[in-house]
Amino acid sequence: MPKMPTILDIRNATVTFQDGTTTTTALDDATFSADSDTLTAIVGESGSGKSTLLSVGAGLITPDSGTVEVNGTNSIIFQQSNLLSSLKVRDQLLIMDHMAGRKLRKDRANELLEFVGLKGMGNRRIGQLSGGQAQRVNIARALMDEPNLLLADEPTSALDSHLSQEIIRLLRDITQEMDTATVLVTHDRSLITFVDHVVEVKDGRVSKQEANDA
């Protein structure tokens, strides 16, 4: 099969943080890439630098050295859903249009809610949703701008194992059907059976990046 286009390319990125007189190296000459139509999991121990690597890819952190190239737009799914309790489910998606000064695309919002398994739930309040449903709304909202790159930071950390697998399967479906490059950080190694590539981060370095044969 031909190689898919590279959407995210991080080369030799180093990130340090200063705390008083102490310098901590969060990333140490890290190189990482993510291709279209590919679901990649970044794994590693707490404090290994995996979330910092994701934040560099998202543009939330500028590395001290190295390069970051993103081909297209990106969107981020955070650990917590960060939904607005005052808005109904559909409005959580439409706020993306409102913030961008666009005409509200109600049809697209409804299509995305159906795609993530929430058909007919657009008028519900967030308090009426389960944790898994709320994370599905979060994912649908991230898709409103048709991103080439989807970044997810521990998207299943607040969910039980069954719901976690549902969310990972949904991300896999999104990756395949929408041709995104999807990268997720996870501490749950049981979920890597659902991904295409696994990246190991240790002591701020990308120690392994390989296809997942599980």
Backbone bond lengths (Angstrom), bond angles and torsions (degrees), N, CA, C in turn:
res aa  C-N    CA-C-N  psi(-1)  N-CA   C-N-CA  omega(-1)  CA-C   N-CA-C  phi
1 M - - - 1.469 - - 1.527 110.30 -
2 P 1.351 117.16 142.18 1.464 119.06 178.28 1.523 110.90 -68.21
3 K 1.322 115.42 148.71 1.466 119.95 179.34 1.522 110.05 -68.10
4 M 1.334 115.61 135.11 1.456 120.38 178.49 1.521 109.94 -74.70
5 P 1.350 117.45 155.19 1.472 119.88 -179.82 1.524 112.05 -61.08
6 T 1.317 115.82 140.33 1.466 120.98 176.17 1.531 108.80 -79.46
7 I 1.325 116.92 124.29 1.457 122.33 -178.16 1.529 110.87 -97.16
8 L 1.322 117.13 -39.48 1.471 122.09 178.77 1.515 108.82 -122.69
9 D 1.330 116.09 129.40 1.469 120.68 -179.78 1.528 108.79 -136.50
10 I 1.324 115.45 108.52 1.468 121.84 177.99 1.522 107.44 -107.66
11 R 1.339 116.35 126.89 1.465 120.32 -176.61 1.524 110.24 -125.70
12 N 1.344 114.83 122.03 1.469 122.52 170.79 1.528 112.45 52.08
13 A 1.330 115.40 45.37 1.467 120.59 -177.68 1.530 111.11 -83.83
14 T 1.327 115.16 129.15 1.460 122.02 174.65 1.523 108.70 -121.33
15 V 1.334 115.70 131.20 1.465 121.88 178.92 1.515 108.49 -129.04
16 T 1.321 117.36 125.90 1.455 121.89 176.21 1.522 109.68 -123.15
17 F 1.326 115.55 150.74 1.457 122.47 176.74 1.525 108.48 -123.32
18 Q 1.306 115.51 138.70 1.463 121.24 -179.14 1.518 109.78 -104.79
19 D 1.310 117.71 126.23 1.463 123.24 175.24 1.519 107.77 -126.78
20 G 1.334 114.52 93.45 1.458 118.35 -174.23 1.517 109.98 67.77
21 T 1.319 116.04 -121.70 1.470 120.76 178.59 1.522 112.50 -94.53
22 T 1.327 116.56 1.79 1.463 121.03 -177.04 1.517 110.85 -100.54
23 T 1.325 116.12 129.08 1.458 122.18 176.20 1.519 109.05 -107.38
24 T 1.336 115.89 125.08 1.459 121.67 177.98 1.514 109.44 -110.15
25 T 1.316 116.26 129.71 1.461 121.15 177.54 1.520 108.62 -93.97
26 A 1.345 115.80 109.79 1.463 120.82 -178.96 1.522 111.42 -85.20
27 L 1.339 116.59 -36.69 1.461 122.11 173.52 1.511 108.63 -129.46
28 D 1.316 116.26 137.20 1.454 121.01 -175.15 1.529 109.64 -126.93
29 D 1.352 115.87 93.79 1.461 121.56 177.06 1.535 111.21 56.13
30 A 1.330 116.05 46.58 1.468 121.24 -173.89 1.525 111.21 -86.23
31 T 1.320 115.38 135.77 1.461 122.14 176.92 1.516 108.73 -124.17
32 F 1.349 115.77 133.13 1.460 120.96 -173.48 1.518 108.54 -156.74
33 S 1.330 116.83 144.03 1.459 120.45 176.06 1.521 110.12 -140.76
34 A 1.342 115.11 155.60 1.461 121.09 178.00 1.518 108.38 -137.24
35 D 1.329 115.90 132.54 1.460 121.95 -176.11 1.524 111.75 -103.41
36 S 1.317 115.85 156.58 1.457 122.06 174.13 1.525 109.98 -58.50
37 D 1.346 115.38 147.95 1.467 121.75 176.68 1.535 111.74 62.77
38 T 1.340 116.09 28.74 1.461 121.15 -177.67 1.522 110.31 -134.94
39 L 1.328 116.10 131.29 1.465 122.88 176.27 1.523 108.56 -102.84
40 T 1.324 115.81 118.41 1.464 121.99 -175.92 1.520 110.04 -118.03
41 A 1.322 116.23 133.86 1.466 121.84 175.77 1.522 109.60 -106.15
42 I 1.335 116.17 131.53 1.464 122.26 172.80 1.517 107.46 -102.27
43 V 1.324 116.73 120.57 1.464 121.47 -177.96 1.521 109.45 -122.42
44 G 1.319 115.13 161.23 1.454 120.77 179.63 1.519 109.92 162.43
45 E 1.312 116.07 165.13 1.458 120.99 179.46 1.527 110.19 -68.66
46 S 1.324 115.81 161.91 1.460 120.83 175.77 1.528 109.35 -57.94
47 G 1.346 117.01 130.73 1.451 120.77 -179.13 1.514 114.48 83.82
48 S 1.340 117.12 6.65 1.469 120.31 -177.26 1.528 112.46 -75.21
49 G 1.350 116.61 -21.93 1.459 120.08 -178.28 1.515 113.94 111.89
50 K 1.335 117.33 3.77 1.463 119.69 -175.36 1.534 112.45 -66.28
51 S 1.334 117.59 -41.06 1.469 119.37 178.40 1.530 111.21 -71.05
52 T 1.324 116.64 -31.98 1.466 119.71 175.42 1.516 110.45 -64.83
53 L 1.319 117.17 -40.08 1.463 121.25 177.62 1.526 109.97 -61.21
54 L 1.334 117.35 -43.15 1.460 120.87 178.30 1.523 110.68 -64.41
55 S 1.316 117.22 -40.78 1.463 121.55 -179.48 1.526 111.61 -65.60
56 V 1.321 117.23 -34.52 1.469 120.95 175.05 1.527 109.42 -64.28
57 G 1.328 116.94 -43.84 1.459 120.41 178.37 1.514 112.92 -63.72
58 A 1.338 116.31 -31.31 1.461 121.24 -179.78 1.518 113.02 -82.10
59 G 1.331 116.67 -10.13 1.459 120.29 -177.46 1.517 113.08 82.04
60 L 1.333 117.09 11.07 1.463 120.82 178.58 1.522 111.46 -80.05
61 I 1.322 116.34 -24.46 1.466 122.38 177.24 1.523 108.04 -128.48
62 T 1.325 116.39 131.01 1.463 121.27 175.22 1.528 108.71 -94.72
63 P 1.321 118.30 122.11 1.471 119.31 -178.06 1.522 111.93 -67.20
64 D 1.336 115.73 151.70 1.460 120.80 176.22 1.525 110.98 -63.95
65 S 1.317 116.37 -33.62 1.465 121.77 177.17 1.514 108.26 -151.50
66 G 1.333 115.48 164.33 1.457 120.31 -177.33 1.519 111.22 102.14
67 T 1.318 116.58 179.46 1.462 121.87 -177.58 1.517 110.92 -128.62
68 V 1.348 114.93 151.54 1.464 122.10 176.41 1.520 107.78 -134.71
69 E 1.327 116.88 122.65 1.457 121.36 178.57 1.530 109.09 -123.61
70 V 1.335 115.42 129.90 1.459 121.71 177.55 1.514 108.18 -124.38
71 N 1.324 115.73 124.90 1.461 121.63 179.62 1.528 108.65 -97.75
72 G 1.334 116.24 96.18 1.464 120.36 -179.47 1.514 111.34 111.00
73 T 1.334 116.29 -162.69 1.462 121.63 -178.84 1.524 110.09 -97.91
74 N 1.332 114.75 158.85 1.458 117.90 176.81 1.517 110.25 -131.60
75 S 1.321 115.44 159.77 1.452 121.57 177.70 1.515 108.20 -140.92
76 I 1.333 115.76 152.97 1.455 120.78 -172.15 1.523 110.81 -121.26
77 I 1.332 115.88 135.21 1.457 122.52 172.05 1.525 107.05 -109.73
78 F 1.316 116.24 116.78 1.460 119.60 -175.49 1.526 111.52 -87.49
79 Q 1.334 113.91 169.41 1.456 121.67 -179.21 1.527 111.18 -58.63
80 Q 1.321 116.55 -45.30 1.454 122.09 174.13 1.523 108.47 -98.63
81 S 1.326 116.27 150.62 1.465 119.22 -172.77 1.527 113.37 -67.90
82 N 1.345 117.97 -26.15 1.470 121.69 177.44 1.526 112.43 53.63
83 L 1.318 116.72 38.16 1.454 121.14 178.08 1.523 109.77 -86.46
84 L 1.324 116.27 154.06 1.458 121.71 -177.12 1.524 109.59 -90.31
85 S 1.315 116.66 118.01 1.460 120.91 -174.25 1.520 112.76 -63.53
86 S 1.328 117.54 -22.09 1.461 121.09 -177.78 1.524 113.08 -81.36
87 L 1.338 117.45 -11.33 1.464 121.31 -176.15 1.520 111.43 -105.90
88 K 1.323 115.87 145.99 1.448 120.72 172.34 1.532 109.53 -73.68
89 V 1.329 115.52 168.01 1.465 120.95 -173.81 1.530 111.85 -55.58
90 R 1.331 118.05 -50.44 1.465 120.06 -177.56 1.525 111.10 -61.94
91 D 1.328 115.89 -37.76 1.462 120.15 -178.22 1.530 112.26 -67.49
92 Q 1.346 117.04 -23.90 1.460 119.99 175.57 1.528 110.41 -61.16
93 L 1.340 116.60 -32.14 1.463 121.45 178.59 1.527 110.66 -83.04
94 L 1.323 115.91 -42.00 1.462 120.18 -175.53 1.523 112.67 -67.55
95 I 1.329 116.82 -20.78 1.464 118.76 178.89 1.533 111.07 -63.12
96 M 1.341 117.04 -24.25 1.464 120.29 176.09 1.531 110.56 -63.97
97 D 1.333 116.43 -40.59 1.464 120.41 176.37 1.524 110.80 -67.99
98 H 1.330 115.61 -42.09 1.465 119.99 -179.08 1.531 110.66 -60.69
99 M 1.321 117.16 -43.73 1.461 121.66 -178.41 1.532 111.10 -66.84
100 A 1.333 116.38 -30.26 1.474 120.50 -179.35 1.529 112.35 -88.96
101 G 1.324 116.89 -0.73 1.456 120.26 179.40 1.511 113.71 72.00
102 R 1.350 116.30 26.29 1.460 120.94 -179.06 1.523 110.84 -99.65
103 K 1.335 115.36 164.93 1.452 121.18 169.86 1.523 108.36 -64.53
104 L 1.332 116.71 138.31 1.462 120.59 -177.43 1.526 110.16 -68.63
105 R 1.330 115.68 124.02 1.465 121.32 -176.88 1.522 109.88 -98.18
106 K 1.324 116.09 79.89 1.463 120.68 -176.26 1.518 111.53 -65.90
107 D 1.350 116.79 -36.01 1.468 119.61 179.63 1.523 110.68 -63.55
108 R 1.339 116.95 -42.75 1.471 119.37 178.90 1.527 110.58 -64.62
109 A 1.325 116.55 -41.94 1.462 119.67 178.97 1.526 110.57 -59.70
110 N 1.319 116.90 -43.50 1.466 120.17 179.81 1.528 111.10 -65.92
111 E 1.338 116.95 -39.90 1.468 120.81 178.83 1.523 111.09 -62.08
112 L 1.333 116.50 -42.30 1.460 119.95 -179.09 1.523 111.21 -69.12
113 L 1.326 116.95 -38.77 1.464 119.15 177.17 1.524 110.58 -62.40
114 E 1.324 116.34 -38.97 1.468 119.15 176.75 1.528 110.34 -66.45
115 F 1.323 116.69 -40.54 1.460 120.70 -179.09 1.526 111.89 -60.82
116 V 1.337 117.09 -38.51 1.469 119.76 -178.55 1.527 112.46 -89.11
117 G 1.341 116.91 8.82 1.461 119.86 174.46 1.514 115.22 88.76
118 L 1.335 117.13 23.06 1.467 120.71 -177.88 1.527 111.24 -121.54
119 K 1.306 117.69 34.02 1.459 121.98 179.73 1.531 110.04 -58.45
120 G 1.330 116.12 134.62 1.451 120.83 177.40 1.515 115.22 79.05
121 M 1.333 117.48 6.59 1.466 120.98 -176.76 1.526 112.46 -109.31
122 G 1.328 117.10 12.10 1.455 120.50 -175.18 1.508 115.07 -63.10
123 N 1.330 117.97 -25.32 1.464 121.01 -178.03 1.528 113.23 -96.15
124 R 1.308 117.10 4.58 1.471 119.54 178.53 1.520 111.27 -77.02
125 R 1.314 114.48 154.55 1.454 120.95 173.35 1.524 109.32 -85.93
126 I 1.309 115.86 153.98 1.464 120.29 -177.62 1.525 110.96 -61.22
127 G 1.326 116.78 -34.20 1.460 120.21 179.42 1.514 113.94 -65.48
128 Q 1.333 117.19 -14.13 1.462 121.64 178.59 1.522 112.67 -90.20
129 L 1.332 117.45 -1.00 1.455 121.33 -176.18 1.518 111.99 -99.51
130 S 1.337 115.56 151.70 1.465 120.82 169.89 1.514 109.22 -76.61
131 G 1.328 117.09 170.80 1.459 121.30 177.88 1.520 111.96 -60.15
132 G 1.329 116.52 -41.28 1.457 120.42 179.74 1.511 111.95 -66.99
133 Q 1.333 116.80 -38.93 1.459 120.46 178.10 1.527 111.28 -66.24
134 A 1.331 116.06 -40.79 1.467 119.72 178.55 1.530 111.04 -61.76
135 Q 1.332 116.96 -39.49 1.465 119.21 178.62 1.523 111.06 -68.70
136 R 1.339 117.71 -31.20 1.463 120.58 175.13 1.529 111.11 -65.87
137 V 1.338 116.87 -38.54 1.464 120.20 174.85 1.525 109.57 -62.17
138 N 1.312 116.20 -42.75 1.465 121.27 178.47 1.524 111.23 -58.54
139 I 1.325 116.44 -42.21 1.466 121.15 179.42 1.528 110.30 -67.37
140 A 1.338 117.11 -44.21 1.464 120.61 178.60 1.521 110.86 -60.00
141 R 1.326 116.53 -40.73 1.468 119.66 178.61 1.528 110.78 -62.49
142 A 1.328 116.96 -38.58 1.470 120.60 179.65 1.524 111.92 -65.80
143 L 1.331 117.42 -22.17 1.461 121.27 -177.57 1.528 113.10 -90.13
144 M 1.312 118.53 -4.87 1.457 121.24 -175.68 1.530 112.17 -58.44
145 D 1.324 117.72 -34.67 1.461 120.86 -177.33 1.524 112.97 -95.23
146 E 1.340 117.27 14.78 1.468 122.79 177.10 1.532 111.90 51.27
147 P 1.319 117.74 58.33 1.465 120.19 -176.24 1.523 112.83 -69.96
148 N 1.338 115.74 147.81 1.464 121.08 170.80 1.522 110.99 -79.63
149 L 1.340 114.92 -27.05 1.461 121.66 -175.02 1.520 109.02 -126.43
150 L 1.331 115.94 125.10 1.458 122.10 179.80 1.527 108.03 -118.43
151 L 1.330 116.03 120.87 1.465 122.23 -176.70 1.518 109.52 -114.66
152 A 1.316 116.87 127.75 1.464 121.84 -175.79 1.524 109.99 -126.29
153 D 1.336 116.28 118.44 1.460 121.95 -178.68 1.519 109.96 -99.53
154 E 1.336 116.16 102.35 1.464 122.77 -179.72 1.536 110.99 49.91
155 P 1.331 118.82 56.19 1.468 120.43 -174.21 1.515 114.34 -69.36
156 T 1.345 117.92 -11.22 1.468 120.13 -177.11 1.521 112.79 -116.52
157 S 1.324 118.09 9.29 1.468 120.68 -172.15 1.524 113.14 -63.08
158 A 1.360 117.13 -27.19 1.466 120.12 -178.26 1.524 112.49 -96.83
159 L 1.348 116.67 9.02 1.460 120.84 -174.35 1.522 111.00 -114.10
160 D 1.345 116.21 156.32 1.455 119.42 175.23 1.527 109.29 -75.72
161 S 1.334 116.05 175.09 1.468 120.01 -172.31 1.524 112.00 -63.26
162 H 1.320 117.82 -37.51 1.466 120.43 -179.25 1.527 110.99 -66.34
163 L 1.325 116.79 -47.68 1.459 120.11 179.07 1.525 111.47 -66.97
164 S 1.333 116.51 -34.28 1.468 120.20 177.68 1.521 110.89 -59.84
165 Q 1.333 116.40 -44.10 1.459 119.92 178.96 1.527 111.27 -65.59
166 E 1.336 117.04 -35.91 1.464 120.35 177.70 1.532 110.63 -62.14
167 I 1.334 116.43 -43.49 1.463 120.27 -178.57 1.524 110.79 -67.25
168 I 1.334 117.75 -40.85 1.458 120.57 179.18 1.529 110.63 -65.95
169 R 1.317 117.21 -39.42 1.468 119.61 175.89 1.526 110.86 -62.73
170 L 1.334 116.17 -39.04 1.460 119.91 177.54 1.522 110.52 -62.78
171 L 1.320 117.62 -44.57 1.466 120.92 177.76 1.523 111.05 -62.01
172 R 1.317 116.48 -37.28 1.471 119.56 177.04 1.529 110.79 -64.77
173 D 1.340 116.67 -42.00 1.469 120.12 178.38 1.526 110.89 -63.28
174 I 1.331 116.56 -42.21 1.463 120.90 178.69 1.524 110.29 -60.43
175 T 1.326 115.52 -45.06 1.465 121.41 -178.93 1.518 111.29 -58.12
176 Q 1.325 115.73 -44.70 1.460 120.36 -176.22 1.526 112.37 -75.95
177 E 1.329 117.15 -40.54 1.467 120.26 -173.39 1.524 112.62 -84.10
178 M 1.337 117.18 -26.28 1.458 120.37 -177.52 1.520 112.67 -110.35
179 D 1.342 116.70 4.68 1.477 122.67 176.12 1.528 112.26 56.13
180 T 1.316 116.92 37.57 1.451 119.41 176.33 1.528 110.26 -87.65
181 A 1.315 114.95 160.11 1.462 120.90 164.10 1.520 104.97 -95.85
182 T 1.314 117.55 114.03 1.461 121.98 -176.12 1.523 109.74 -111.11
183 V 1.318 115.91 128.07 1.470 122.03 -179.61 1.512 107.77 -125.43
184 L 1.323 116.69 127.77 1.462 119.81 177.78 1.515 110.42 -127.91
185 V 1.316 114.66 141.62 1.460 121.87 171.30 1.521 107.39 -94.87
186 T 1.317 117.20 131.74 1.455 120.03 178.47 1.520 110.65 -146.42
187 H 1.328 114.59 145.67 1.467 119.88 172.84 1.521 110.40 -95.76
188 D 1.332 116.83 -8.40 1.468 122.75 -175.28 1.524 109.35 -94.87
189 R 1.299 115.65 98.26 1.470 119.83 -176.12 1.526 113.07 -70.03
190 S 1.330 117.72 -14.03 1.463 119.09 177.17 1.524 111.46 -68.64
191 L 1.325 116.78 -18.40 1.465 120.72 -178.08 1.529 113.06 -82.92
192 I 1.326 117.39 -12.80 1.464 118.54 -175.05 1.528 112.42 -71.69
193 T 1.339 116.88 -10.29 1.464 119.08 176.02 1.524 111.47 -67.46
194 F 1.329 117.02 -15.77 1.463 121.00 -177.27 1.527 112.76 -96.72
195 V 1.326 118.80 -1.73 1.463 120.64 -172.86 1.523 110.90 -107.61
196 D 1.350 115.05 167.13 1.469 121.10 -179.24 1.523 112.65 -88.83
197 H 1.342 116.59 -37.00 1.453 121.45 -178.72 1.526 109.82 -133.75
198 V 1.320 114.72 149.01 1.462 121.68 177.72 1.519 108.79 -123.70
199 V 1.328 115.70 130.97 1.461 122.15 178.33 1.516 108.46 -118.21
200 E 1.313 116.35 126.60 1.467 122.39 178.51 1.521 108.75 -100.66
201 V 1.330 116.21 127.85 1.461 121.44 175.75 1.524 108.66 -115.45
202 K 1.327 115.57 130.03 1.465 121.01 -179.03 1.521 108.96 -141.87
203 D 1.325 115.73 125.51 1.468 121.43 178.96 1.532 112.25 52.89
204 G 1.356 114.88 40.03 1.451 119.43 176.02 1.520 115.52 80.77
205 R 1.317 117.11 2.04 1.457 120.34 -178.39 1.528 109.97 -117.54
206 V 1.325 115.22 142.92 1.454 120.35 173.57 1.526 106.58 -78.97
207 S 1.333 115.21 103.04 1.462 118.72 -173.55 1.524 112.13 -89.32
208 K 1.341 116.00 -16.77 1.461 117.66 -177.79 1.526 108.72 -158.36
209 Q 1.327 116.99 134.53 1.454 122.11 172.39 1.506 106.71 -141.80
210 E 1.339 115.03 113.61 1.461 118.21 -172.51 1.525 110.56 -150.67
211 A 1.344 114.31 162.42 1.453 120.21 176.01 1.512 108.67 -68.71
212 N 1.312 116.62 146.33 1.448 121.67 179.87 1.521 109.38 -91.40
213 D 1.318 115.88 116.24 1.462 120.67 -179.41 1.518 112.63 -98.81
214 A 1.362 115.76 8.80 1.462 118.95 -177.37 1.522 110.69 -66.21
